Amino acid sequence: MNIISDRKDTDEIIPIWKDTYLQGYITISFNDIVKKLGKPITNVHWKITARWCGTKIIDDGNNKIKSIVYTIYDYKDQDRERNVRPWQFYMWHIGGHGKRALDVVRELFPDAKILSEEEYDDMIMRNTKNRCYGCNEEFFLIDLERMEYGKGRSALYCKNCVSRLKENKI
């Protein structure tokens, strides 16, 4: 595993995290990341207060060397520094150029809870409640459907209310 911060491309130094995007999340303490990857790059951007970057170099079997870039960072969460102590668990973002970045981070932190962006969204949908616009009862988001109720307006409805809307009974 190579943990590097930059690569040389022509005559210009290009950050390895350039054009990476969210792949998932890791729940782990700041101290545990520092033990494995060292101190973070800090004050990177107004949206990020700490970031670790690295690559894993692999041979794809056809004598082609590939580099898998990963980043671990806090995004738009300035409260982290005020509310979370270094030994407490925190949900960090994992970035990369593709889903293989998650595999690299799983190798680095096999005991950490790691979710892909899709798994995280599914967890939110299954564990977050909201009210149906039709009957005002509370449901998990996964059980609600977004329906239009006027020009440019929509709301969340339960299955019963969706059926009644389709029959024009609401």
SVG drawing of the C-alpha trace seen along z (x, -y; Angstrom):
<svg xmlns="http://www.w3.org/2000/svg" viewBox="-63 -28 71 40">
<polyline fill="none" stroke="black" stroke-width="0.4" points="0.0,0.0 1.5,-3.3 0.3,-6.3 1.2,-9.4 -0.1,-12.9 0.8,-13.9 1.7,-12.4 3.8,-14.1 1.9,-14.6 3.8,-16.3 5.5,-19.3 2.7,-20.0 2.0,-18.5 -1.6,-17.3 -3.2,-16.3 -4.1,-12.6 -7.5,-13.4 -8.4,-15.6 -11.7,-14.6 -12.5,-12.0 -16.0,-11.9 -18.0,-10.3 -18.0,-6.5 -19.2,-5.8 -18.6,-6.3 -16.4,-4.9 -17.3,-5.1 -14.0,-5.2 -12.2,-7.5 -9.7,-10.2 -7.0,-8.5 -7.5,-5.1 -7.0,-6.8 -3.9,-8.6 -2.4,-5.4 -2.7,-3.8 -2.2,-6.8 -0.5,-9.5 -1.6,-13.0 -4.2,-14.4 -3.8,-17.2 -5.6,-20.0 -7.5,-23.2 -7.7,-21.8 -10.8,-23.7 -13.5,-25.6 -15.7,-22.4 -13.0,-20.0 -11.0,-20.3 -9.1,-17.0 -8.2,-14.7 -6.1,-11.6 -5.2,-10.5 -3.5,-7.5 -3.2,-5.0 -3.0,-1.3 -0.9,-0.1 -2.2,3.2 -1.3,5.4 -4.6,6.3 -3.1,9.6 -2.4,8.4 0.8,6.7 -1.1,3.4 -0.4,1.5 -3.4,-0.4 -3.6,-2.9 -6.6,-3.0 -7.0,-6.4 -8.8,-6.8 -9.5,-9.7 -10.9,-9.9 -12.3,-13.3 -14.9,-15.2 -17.1,-17.2 -19.1,-20.2 -18.9,-19.3 -17.1,-22.1 -18.9,-20.9 -16.6,-17.8 -13.8,-19.8 -16.1,-21.2 -18.2,-18.1 -16.2,-14.9 -13.2,-14.0 -10.3,-12.2 -11.1,-8.9 -14.8,-9.0 -16.3,-7.4 -17.2,-9.7 -18.7,-9.0 -16.0,-10.1 -16.5,-10.3 -14.6,-8.0 -13.8,-9.4 -12.2,-7.9 -12.5,-7.5 -14.7,-4.4 -16.1,-1.8 -12.7,0.0 -11.6,-2.9 -14.0,-1.3 -12.2,2.0 -8.8,0.3 -10.2,-1.4 -11.8,1.9 -8.3,3.5 -6.8,0.7 -9.5,0.8 -11.0,4.3 -12.8,3.8 -14.4,0.4 -18.0,0.1 -17.9,-0.9 -20.9,-1.6 -21.2,-2.4 -23.2,-5.5 -26.0,-3.2 -26.0,-1.2 -26.0,-4.5 -28.9,-5.8 -30.8,-2.5 -30.1,-2.7 -31.4,-6.2 -34.5,-5.2 -35.2,-2.2 -34.5,-4.0 -35.8,-7.6 -39.4,-8.3 -41.6,-11.0 -45.3,-11.8 -47.6,-11.0 -49.0,-14.2 -52.4,-12.5 -53.2,-10.9 -50.4,-12.5 -49.3,-9.1 -45.7,-8.3 -43.9,-5.9 -40.3,-4.9 -39.1,-6.8 -38.8,-3.5 -42.6,-3.0 -43.4,-6.5 -43.8,-7.5 -43.4,-11.0 -46.4,-12.1 -47.3,-15.4 -50.4,-17.2 -50.3,-20.4 -48.3,-22.3 -44.7,-21.9 -45.6,-20.6 -45.0,-17.1 -45.2,-15.4 -44.6,-12.0 -47.6,-9.6 -48.1,-6.1 -49.3,-3.2 -52.9,-3.6 -53.0,-7.3 -51.2,-6.6 -54.0,-4.1 -56.7,-6.6 -55.0,-9.4 -54.9,-7.2 -58.6,-6.5 -59.1,-10.3 -60.6,-9.8 -58.3,-12.3"/>
</svg>
